[in-house]
Amino acid sequence: MLAHASAADALAALGPHDWLLPLPLSRERLAQRGFNQAWQLALALAKASSSVGQTDAALLLRVRHTQAQSQLPRDQRLRNVADAFAVDPLRAAGIAGRRVVLVDDVMTSGASMFSAAGALRQAGAQHVTGLVFARTEGA
């Protein structure tokens, strides 16, 4: 219960936002894992917080499979996920001028979050904030 309260408080502290979006997985990785943990976290946040705008697992897309970031040295991580994310082109107008909170479970270098945020900004997002639940050391 404390984790739910802390996450909801963190989300509220970020201020108003229009979208709460999980960092998407590639189809291959989703099939391997069976679920997207970032989506599960976003759903739990939405349930625990009254300040959540819209939550959607299909607005931000992973458009290509990438090598696992954990297998790469820090300097290769940005290149690995460059252009790996895009906003659904049929729904991109829903991002323009909006405030987005991008949710992920674990961050090491921040390369995936940075690349996904770039795709949201390219679609016209006014502001993108990342919210992660764990941070690893190194890499």
N, C-alpha and C positions, 0 to 999 in steps of 0.2 A: 504494500500500500504506500509506503514511503517513496518508493521509486516512481509510482504513478503521480504522486503529489509533486515530487521534485521535477519530473518531466513536464507536467502541466504548468508548474510555476515558471520553468525555463521558457516554455513556449509563450506564456503570457508576458514575460519580461521582454520578449523580442518585439512586442508591440503588435498592432493590427496587421493582418496579412490576408490575402485573398485565396491563396493556394497552399496546401500542405502536400508535398509530393515526395514519394520515396525515390531513392536512387535505383534505377531499374537494373535488372540483371539481363544478360543475353538469354536467348531461348535455350541454348546449350547448358548454361549454368543453372537456369531455373529447373530444367529437366533433371539435372544432376542432384540438386538440393531438394527439390520438391516444393519449395516455397521461397518467397523473397522476404528475408528477415526485416529489411527496411520498410516494406509495406506493412508487415505485422506491427512494427513499432509505430508507424504513422497512424494505423487504425487505433491502436491503444491510446496514442496521444489525442486523437480526435474524440475518443470516448471520454477521456479524463479531463478535457479542457473545454471550456465554454467559448474560448476565443478563436477556435479553428474556423477558417473559411471552408473552402471546398477541398476534399481529399480525393485524389484520383491516381490510380496506378498505371494508367494508359496514356496520360497526357505527355509525359516525358518518356522517350523511347531510347532503348539501347539499340543502335542501328547496326552494330557489328560486334561479333564475339571478339574478346581480347584475351590475351594470356593473363593468367592470374597475377595480380599486382604483387602478391606476396612472394612470387618467384623472381621478381626483378629488382635490380639495384635502384636506388633512389633516382639516379639521373635518367633512367630509361622509363620510369613510370609515366611521366607526362606524354612522352611520345607514344606509349602503348595505348593510352586512352584518348589521344587527340582525335577529334571528329567521331567518337564512338557514341555520342548522344545527340538527339535531335528532338524537337517538339513535334508532335503529330501535326503535319502540315494542314490537315483539315480542321484543326482546332487551335492553331497558333494565335488567332485573333483573341482568344480567351486569355492569353498570357500578356498581351500588349498593355503596358501601363500598370500592371499588377505587381503586388508584393508577394514573393514566394518564399516559403521555408522548405528547404530541401533536406530530407531526412536520410541518414545512413546509420548503420549499426556501429561500424568500427572505422576509424581513420588512422592511417599510418603517415603517408606523405601528404595527403590532401589532393592528389592528382585527379582522382575520379571526381571528387566534389568540384574541383576547379573546372574540369572539362564540362561537367553537366551544367554548372552555373553559367558557363560561357554559352552553351546552347540556349539556355533560358533567356539570357541577355540578348542574344542574337534574335530571338523571337520577340523581343521588345519588353521583357520584364523590367519594371522600374527598379526593383530592388530584389536581390536574392541573398538569403541568409542560410547558412548551413547549420544543421543541428545533428550532432553525432552523440552516441551514447557511450562510446569508449574510444580511447586514444591509446595507440601502442607507442612504445619507445622505438627510437631508431628508424632505420630505413628511410 
